[in-house]
Amino acid sequence: MTFFHQAPAVYTGAVYLNVLDLNAMKDFYTGTIGFRVLSEMDHRIELTADGKTPLLVLESRVGLHPKRPNRSGLYHFAILLPSREDLGAAALHFIRQGVRMGASDHYVSEALYLNDPEGNGIEVYRDRPADDWNWNGGLVDMATVALDMDGVVRSAQEAGRTWNGLPSETVMGHVHLHVSDLEETERFYRDGLGFEVVASYPGALFMSTACYHHHLGLNVWNGEGIQAQEKDSAGLKAYTLVFPDTEAIRKAVEQLCAIGAEVSEEEGQIVAADPSGIRLILQAIA
């Protein structure tokens, strides 16, 4: 696990998706993406990389409908691999599977982009060493330029790295969200949860703790003032933020309540909703 995805950082944990076809999505996320099944019930599957920690939870129920366009919700969730060699092995695997994908170099990271069968965005990436990130005035230099795909693939080939599913050190690197209002959402995460803005693009902000390049991406590329997805919609149900301990969660709840955010307890979990209606679960490190 990277320094940025352990205490004292607050970082992204499991992502929960409402899905229309549980079996098809299970096949995709195990066969194509490389997760392993951690637990399975009639309408719920937990997926893992290390055999212990759920990173993606698929849930299905009667009455779900396809997600509406131009609503708030998931832009993509991002699976962080341990090394460039692992990214190269993943790229070769996706190519052999005939997966349509995009690819970008963001200076701080190298990334592949694809969609699952129900249109949920996925990023699979590796970080460059943090010492190589360029910071200026509290902001990190990020961009979107062409990926050296040949170099990424060659790194795996030269290391003899072959694809055997997601490495056990894989974590949920970040989550990128479509939101309705950048200013309100920044305030929610900054004043309520302690995140800091570390980069911006036109119509987008990137926020983190512990000086990561970003644990959260926020954009209004679906439009400003967009509506939330309905609760019976496929797509993002919730995502998890992992805190160092229960005292850190207690402090976060106080801060969220102080800014008028919606916070509740559901089935033993602390759940908050951001200004766009996106639900997040506040979880202490087990």
N, C-alpha and C positions, 0 to 999 in steps of 0.2 A: 504494500500500500504506500502511496506517495505521501510526503510530508503534508501536502495540501488536502489530503483526504483522511486525516486522523486528527485527534485532539492536539492542540486547542482550536483548530479550525472548525467552523460550521460548514458542512459540505453536503452534497446531494447523495441521497441513498436510493432506495427502491422507487421505481416508477410503476404506477398502477394504470393499466389500460382496460377500458371496457371494449370487448371485442364481439364481433358478430358471429364468427366461425371459430370456435375455440380449437378444434382439431387442426384446422388449416394453419392457424397462427402458431400453435405448438410446433407443427412440422417445420414452419419457416424459421422460428427462433431457435430451434435445436439443430435442424439440418443445415440451414444457410448461415445463420449468425453464430451458432456454436455454443449456445447456452446448454446447461444440463438441467434436468428436472429435479427440483428440490422436494416438492410435494405436489400431489395432484388429487383433486376432488372432482365431483361431477361438473361444477361450474367455475372452478378456480385452479390455476396452475401457477406455482412459484418457480421461477427460473433463477439459476445461480451459475457462477463461474468457478467458485472455490468449493462447492459442495456443502457450504454452511450458511452463506449470506445471500438472502434474496436480493436480486438486482432488478428484476422485472416480474410483475405479477399480472397475469391475464385473467380477467373475469368476464363471464358471460351470463346473461339472464334474459328471460322472456321480456319482450317489449322494447329492446334496444333498436335504435334506427341509425342509419349511416350519419356521420357527423355532417353538419351544415357547413357550407363554405363561408369564408369571411366572418368567422366568429373567433372569440378568444380561445386559447388553449395551446396545444403543443405545436411548436415549430419543429423541434427535434429533441430527442434525448441523445446523449453522447457517451459512448462506451470507450473508456480510456484503457488502451493496451500498454503493457510495460515497456515496449521497445520498438524501434524502427523495424527490426527484423520480424517482430510479430505482426506489425502492420503490413509488411511485404508479404508474409505468408497469408494473411487475410485477403489482401488484394488478389493474389494468385487464385485463392479459393473462390472468391466472388467471380472472377473472370471465367474460371472453369465451370462454374454453376450457371453462367450466362446471365448474371445479375446486372441490371442497368445501374450505373453509379456515376456520380460526379466525384471530383477530387480537387482539393485546394491546399495550398501552403499558406498558413496564417502567421508566419514568422515564429510564433511561439510554439507552433504545432504543425503537424501534417495530418490531413484528414481525408477520409472517404465518406461519401454521402449516398444514401439509398433510402428507399421506402419499403415498408412492409406491405403485405397484400391488401391491407385496409387503409393504406395511405398515410400511415404515421411515419414521420421523418426520423431517420436514424443517422447519427454520425458515428464513425469508428475512427479513432485517432490515436496518435502518440504525441507526447510532449517532447519538445526539445529541452535540454537541460536548463533549469531555471537561471543559472548563471549567464546564459546566453540571451535571456530576454532583455529588451531595452526599455528601461523605465525613465520617464522624464516628468517631473512635477507630480508624482503620484499616479501617472497614467502609463500603461504599458503599450508598446508599439505593436499593433496587430493590423493585418491587412488580408486581402484575399487575392492571391496570385496563383499562377499555374503550379501544380505539384510536379516535382520530378518523379514521375511514376516509375520510370526506368530505374532510377536510383533506389527507390523504395523496394521494388521487386528484387533488384540485384542484391540488396543487403540481406534479404532472406535466403536467396540462393547461395550466396557466398558463405553464409553462416550454416548452411545445411538445415535451415529452419523449415519444417513442414507443418501443415495445418492439422491440428488435432483438437479443434474447438477452441473456445476462448481460454487463454491462460488463466491459471488460478489466481494470479495477482490482479486480474482485471477489476476495475471499479467503475461506478457510474460517475463519469468525470464532470459532467455538467448537464443542465437542462436549459433549453432555449424556448421561450414562450412568446406566443402572440398575445399582446395585451391591448387594452382600449385606450390607455392614457399613460404616457411615459412618466410624466411628472408625479402623478399620484402613485404609480407603482414604485418609482424610485423612493419616494417618501416611506412607503410601506416597508420596503426591504431595508432601507437605511435606518430609519428611526425606530421601526418595530423589531427588526431582526439583526441589526448591526452590520449589514453589508455595506461595502463602499464601492462607488463607481470607479472602475479602473480603465475603461475605454469607452469610446462612442463611435458609432457610424451614423450616417444619415438615417434618422428614424429608429435608432437602436441604441441601447445602453448595455454595458457588460459590468457585472458586479461580482464581488468576491469577498472572502475573508482571508486572512493570513497571506495576503499579497499573491494569491493565485491569479492567473490571467483571466479566468472567470469561472465561477460556479454557476452563474445565472446569466443567460442572455435574455433580453427583453426587447421586443420590437413592435412597431405599429404598422408593419408592412401589409397587414390585412385591412388597414384603415383605422382612423381614430374614432373613438366612440362606438366601436363594434360591440355587439351583444355577446353574452356568454353562451357557450354550448348548453343545451338542456341536460338535465341529470340523466335522462334516458338516451343520451347520445353515445354512440361509439366514440372512441378516442381517449384522451387523457381523463382519467377519473381523479387522480391525485398524484402527488410526488412527495418524497420524504426529504426533510432536512435533518441531518444528524448533528446533535449538540454534544459537547463534552460530558455533560452530566445533567441531572435533574434540576440542579440549582440554576444552570444556564437556561434551561427551559422556563423555569419559574420567572426569571428576569425577563425573558423574551415575551412571555404572556403578559406581564405587567406593562411592558412597553407597547405591545400591540393594543391592549385595552386603552392605554393612555392616548393613542391616536385614533381611537374609535373603530378599530378593526374587529371583524367578526371572529370570535374564538369560541370553540365548544369542546366538550369531551364526548367522544363517540367510541363505544366499545373499548374503553380503557385507553384510548389514544387522544392526544391533544391535536385538534384540527383547526386550522385557520383558513380564511379565504382572503385572497388578495383583492384589490379593487376591481379586477376583471372577473371575479367569481371563480378563479382557479384555486383549487383546494390543495393545501399542503399539510403534511403530517409532521409534527415536531416530535422527534424521537431522540432519546438519550442513548449513548453508546452502551451496548449490552455488556 
